[in-house]
Amino acid sequence: MSNNTVNAALRALGYSKAQMTGHGFRHMASTLLNEASLWNHDAIERQLAHTEKDEIRAVYNAAQYLPERRRMMQWWADRLDALAGADNVVVLPRRSTGSQGSAQGSFAFGGRDK
């Protein structure tokens, strides 16, 4: 799925470019997966479809890390499910991107794990 497709879906759901982008999801996932310290850095990078920067290593390392990536994605899905049902969700007013700054609706933000 292309980044443009994800961004179009976000816009259709009412999110502005300032609120979320497809790349924003990738950024968030990379940060949280790395901070969890549960996963091999190479497995995270492969899951995000990042290529190896070291050209020599890229030639010789064809590992896909599939078993670890499967466990990682299940962990990620479980984490998102927990956040969606968490009692620590705070509803914040949605700010307009216009010059008037009036609140328009609201959105929920899941806090950190307890």
C-alpha positions as CSV (number, residue, x, y, z in Angstrom):
1,M,0.0,0.0,0.0
2,S,1.5,3.3,-1.0
3,N,2.0,6.2,1.4
4,N,-0.4,8.3,-0.7
5,T,-3.1,5.7,-0.2
6,V,-2.7,5.8,3.6
7,N,-2.6,9.6,3.6
8,A,-5.8,9.8,1.5
9,A,-7.5,7.4,4.0
10,L,-6.4,9.6,6.9
11,R,-7.8,12.7,5.2
12,A,-11.1,10.9,4.5
13,L,-11.3,10.1,8.2
14,G,-10.9,13.8,9.0
15,Y,-7.2,13.9,10.1
16,S,-5.2,16.9,8.8
17,K,-1.6,16.7,7.6
18,A,-0.6,18.4,10.9
19,Q,-2.3,15.6,12.9
20,M,-1.1,12.4,11.3
21,T,0.6,11.1,8.1
22,G,1.4,7.6,6.9
23,H,5.0,8.2,7.6
24,G,4.0,9.4,11.1
25,F,2.7,5.8,11.8
26,R,6.1,4.4,10.7
27,H,7.9,6.9,12.9
28,M,5.8,6.0,15.9
29,A,6.1,2.3,15.3
30,S,9.9,2.5,14.9
31,T,10.3,4.6,18.1
32,L,8.0,2.4,20.2
33,L,9.4,-0.9,18.9
34,N,13.0,0.2,19.6
35,E,12.1,1.6,23.0
36,A,10.5,-1.7,24.0
37,S,14.0,-3.3,23.8
38,L,12.3,-6.6,22.9
39,W,13.3,-6.8,19.2
40,N,16.4,-7.1,17.1
41,H,17.1,-3.8,15.5
42,D,17.6,-5.5,12.1
43,A,14.2,-7.1,12.4
44,I,12.5,-3.7,13.1
45,E,14.3,-2.1,10.1
46,R,13.3,-5.0,7.9
47,Q,9.6,-4.8,9.0
48,L,9.6,-1.1,8.1
49,A,11.1,-2.1,4.7
50,H,14.2,-0.1,5.4
51,T,17.3,-1.1,3.4
52,E,20.7,-1.8,4.9
53,K,22.9,1.3,4.7
54,D,26.1,-0.8,4.8
55,E,26.4,-1.9,1.2
56,I,28.6,-4.9,1.9
57,R,26.4,-6.1,4.7
58,A,23.4,-5.6,2.4
59,V,24.9,-7.9,-0.1
60,Y,25.7,-10.7,2.4
61,N,22.8,-10.4,4.8
62,A,19.6,-11.7,3.2
63,A,17.9,-12.5,6.5
64,Q,14.3,-11.7,6.7
65,Y,13.8,-12.3,10.4
66,L,10.3,-13.6,9.7
67,P,9.6,-15.5,13.0
68,E,10.7,-12.5,15.1
69,R,8.7,-10.1,12.8
70,R,5.6,-12.2,13.3
71,R,6.0,-12.1,17.1
72,M,6.7,-8.3,16.9
73,M,3.6,-7.6,14.9
74,Q,1.5,-9.6,17.3
75,W,3.0,-7.6,20.2
76,W,2.3,-4.4,18.3
77,A,-1.4,-5.4,17.6
78,D,-1.8,-6.4,21.3
79,R,-0.4,-3.0,22.3
80,L,-2.7,-1.1,20.1
81,D,-5.7,-3.1,21.3
82,A,-4.7,-2.4,24.9
83,L,-4.4,1.3,24.2
84,A,-7.7,1.4,22.4
85,G,-9.4,-0.1,25.5
86,A,-7.3,1.6,28.1
87,D,-8.9,3.6,30.9
88,N,-6.1,6.1,30.6
89,V,-7.4,7.8,27.4
90,V,-7.6,11.5,27.7
91,V,-9.9,13.4,25.4
92,L,-8.3,16.6,24.1
93,P,-10.0,19.4,22.2
94,R,-9.2,19.4,18.5
95,R,-7.7,22.6,17.4
96,S,-8.4,24.2,14.1
97,T,-5.5,24.7,11.7
98,G,-7.1,28.1,10.8
99,S,-6.2,31.4,12.2
100,Q,-9.2,31.5,14.5
101,G,-7.9,28.6,16.6
102,S,-11.4,27.5,17.6
103,A,-11.9,23.9,18.9
104,Q,-13.6,21.6,16.5
105,G,-14.6,18.2,17.9
106,S,-12.1,16.2,19.9
107,F,-9.8,13.3,19.7
108,A,-8.5,10.7,22.1
109,F,-4.9,10.2,23.1
110,G,-3.8,7.0,24.9
111,G,-1.3,7.7,27.7
112,R,1.7,5.6,28.6
113,D,1.3,2.1,30.1
114,K,0.7,2.1,33.8
